[in-house]
């Protein structure tokens, strides 16, 4: 084959044969080999690309259900996340409303407690005043009764003065004075 190729090359250059040296012949042969090698490489690459294309088409046929399922799963996840987001927003709104109502109720309770405390102070003041008035009245009644007792014992002006009151009467008077002093606003006993 090489000899026929060389003969064909020498005939195409013209009718006159020019002697060629070995280096030129080797260069021409290497060019032919490179051209044939490039053509074979191009053919091999074309065949390889066709095989890869067939393989990808087969894989696409097998992977299409998987891709469809992945797409459906992604849509489900998106739907679920939207539902969860909506539910969380509703819970957040409910918590905000409850917090607002609790704050309002707390403020209302504070007002009611303040009013109740003011009422209790008034009731306590009135009760203390009534108690002190009753204690003062009781002391006054005792003192009046004692005065009446002592007055009934005193002799008339033409009679001799009665004996000194005994110690029990004096201790009663000192007890009354001490109780009157303990009663804060109790009126003083008449003498």
C-alpha positions as CSV (number, residue, x, y, z in Angstrom):
1,X,0.0,0.0,0.0
2,X,2.9,2.3,0.7
3,X,4.4,1.8,-2.6
4,X,1.2,2.6,-4.4
5,X,0.7,5.7,-2.3
6,X,4.2,6.8,-3.2
7,X,3.6,6.1,-6.8
8,X,0.4,8.1,-6.8
9,X,2.3,11.0,-5.1
10,X,5.0,11.0,-7.6
11,X,2.7,11.0,-10.6
12,X,0.7,14.0,-9.3
13,X,3.7,16.2,-9.2
14,X,4.2,16.4,-12.8
15,X,5.5,14.5,-15.7
16,X,9.1,14.9,-14.8
17,X,10.3,12.9,-12.0
18,X,12.3,14.7,-9.5
19,X,14.5,12.6,-7.2
20,X,13.4,12.8,-3.6
21,X,15.5,12.2,-0.6
22,X,14.4,10.1,2.4
23,X,13.5,13.0,4.6
24,X,10.9,14.3,2.3
25,X,9.4,10.9,1.9
26,X,9.3,10.4,5.7
27,X,7.6,13.8,6.1
28,X,4.9,12.9,3.5
29,X,4.3,9.6,5.1
30,X,3.9,11.1,8.5
31,X,1.4,13.6,7.1
32,X,-0.6,10.8,5.7
33,X,-0.4,8.8,8.9
34,X,-1.5,11.9,10.9
35,X,-4.5,12.4,8.5
36,X,-5.6,8.8,8.7
37,X,-5.1,8.8,12.6
38,X,-7.1,12.0,12.9
39,X,-9.9,10.5,10.7
40,X,-9.9,7.4,12.8
41,X,-10.0,9.4,16.1
42,X,-12.9,11.5,14.7
43,X,-14.7,8.3,13.7
44,X,-14.1,6.8,17.2
45,X,-15.2,9.9,18.9
46,X,-18.4,10.0,16.8
47,X,-19.2,6.4,17.7
48,X,-18.4,7.1,21.4
49,X,-20.7,10.1,21.4
50,X,-23.5,8.1,19.8
51,X,-23.1,5.4,22.5
52,X,-23.1,8.1,25.2
53,X,-26.3,9.6,23.7
54,X,-28.0,6.2,23.6
55,X,-26.9,5.6,27.2
56,X,-28.3,9.0,28.3
57,X,-31.5,8.4,26.5
58,X,-31.9,5.0,28.3
59,X,-31.0,6.6,31.6
60,X,-33.4,9.4,31.0
61,X,-36.1,6.8,30.4
62,X,-35.3,5.1,33.7
63,X,-34.7,8.4,35.6
64,X,-37.9,10.1,34.5
65,X,-40.1,8.4,37.2
66,X,-37.5,9.3,39.8
67,X,-37.4,12.9,38.7
68,X,-41.2,13.0,38.7
69,X,-41.3,11.6,42.2
70,X,-38.7,14.1,43.3
71,X,-40.7,17.0,41.8
72,X,-43.9,15.7,43.6
73,X,-42.0,15.4,46.9
74,X,-40.7,18.9,46.5
75,X,-44.2,20.2,45.8
76,X,-45.4,18.4,49.0
77,X,-42.7,19.8,51.1
78,X,-43.5,23.3,49.8
79,X,-47.2,22.8,50.6
80,X,-46.4,21.4,54.1
81,X,-44.1,24.4,54.8
82,X,-46.8,26.8,53.7
83,X,-49.4,25.1,55.9
84,X,-46.9,25.1,58.9
85,X,-46.1,28.7,58.2
86,X,-49.8,29.6,58.2
87,X,-50.4,27.6,61.4
88,X,-47.5,29.2,63.2
89,X,-48.8,32.7,62.2
90,X,-52.2,31.8,63.6
91,X,-50.6,30.6,66.9
92,X,-48.5,33.7,67.0
93,X,-51.7,35.9,66.5
94,X,-53.5,33.9,69.2
95,X,-50.6,34.3,71.7
96,X,-50.5,38.0,71.0
97,X,-54.2,38.4,71.6
98,X,-54.0,36.3,74.8
99,X,-51.1,38.3,76.0
100,X,-52.9,41.5,75.3
101,X,-56.0,40.3,77.2
102,X,-53.9,39.1,80.1
103,X,-52.2,42.5,80.3
104,X,-55.6,44.2,80.3
105,X,-57.0,41.8,82.9
106,X,-53.9,42.4,85.0
107,X,-54.3,46.2,84.8
108,X,-58.0,45.8,85.7
109,X,-57.1,43.6,88.7
110,X,-54.5,46.1,89.9
111,X,-57.2,48.8,89.8
112,X,-59.7,46.6,91.6
113,X,-57.1,45.7,94.2
114,X,-56.2,49.3,94.7
115,X,-60.0,50.1,95.1
116,X,-60.4,47.2,97.6
117,X,-57.4,48.4,99.6
118,X,-58.8,51.9,99.8
119,X,-62.2,50.4,100.9
120,X,-60.5,48.3,103.5
121,X,-58.6,51.4,104.8
122,X,-61.9,53.3,105.1
123,X,-63.6,50.2,106.8
124,X,-60.6,49.8,109.2
125,X,-60.7,53.5,110.1
126,X,-64.4,53.4,110.7
127,X,-64.1,50.2,112.8
128,X,-61.3,51.7,114.8
129,X,-63.4,54.9,115.4
130,X,-66.4,52.8,116.4
131,X,-64.3,50.7,118.7
132,X,-62.7,53.7,120.3
133,X,-66.1,55.4,120.7
134,X,-67.5,52.3,122.3
135,X,-64.5,52.0,124.6
136,X,-64.8,55.6,125.5
137,X,-68.5,55.2,126.2
138,X,-67.9,52.1,128.3
139,X,-65.3,54.0,130.3
140,X,-67.6,57.0,130.6
141,X,-70.4,54.6,131.9
142,X,-68.1,53.1,134.4
143,X,-66.8,56.4,135.6
144,X,-70.4,57.7,135.8
145,X,-71.5,54.6,137.7
146,X,-68.6,55.0,140.1
147,X,-69.4,58.7,140.6
148,X,-72.9,57.8,141.4
149,X,-71.8,55.1,143.8
150,X,-69.4,57.5,145.5
151,X,-72.0,60.2,145.6
152,X,-74.6,58.0,147.2
153,X,-72.1,57.1,149.9
154,X,-71.3,60.7,150.8
155,X,-73.2,62.0,153.7
156,X,-75.4,65.0,153.6
157,X,-73.8,68.3,154.5
158,X,-75.1,68.1,158.1
159,X,-73.8,64.6,158.5
160,X,-70.2,63.6,159.1
161,X,-68.1,62.7,156.2
162,X,-68.1,59.1,155.4
163,X,-65.0,57.0,155.7
164,X,-62.4,57.0,153.1
165,X,-63.2,54.7,150.1
166,X,-61.6,51.4,150.6
167,X,-58.7,50.2,148.5
168,X,-60.8,48.3,146.0
169,X,-62.5,51.4,144.9
170,X,-59.1,53.2,144.4
171,X,-57.8,50.3,142.4
172,X,-60.9,50.4,140.2
173,X,-60.3,54.1,139.5
174,X,-56.7,53.6,138.6
175,X,-57.7,50.7,136.3
176,X,-60.2,52.9,134.6
177,X,-57.5,55.6,134.2
178,X,-55.0,53.2,132.7
179,X,-57.6,51.8,130.3
180,X,-58.6,55.3,129.3
181,X,-55.0,56.1,128.6
182,X,-54.7,52.9,126.5
183,X,-57.7,53.8,124.4
184,X,-55.9,56.7,122.6
185,X,-58.8,59.1,122.2
186,X,-60.8,58.2,125.3
187,X,-62.1,61.2,127.1
188,X,-60.8,61.9,130.6
189,X,-62.8,60.8,133.5
190,X,-64.6,63.4,135.5
191,X,-63.4,63.8,139.0
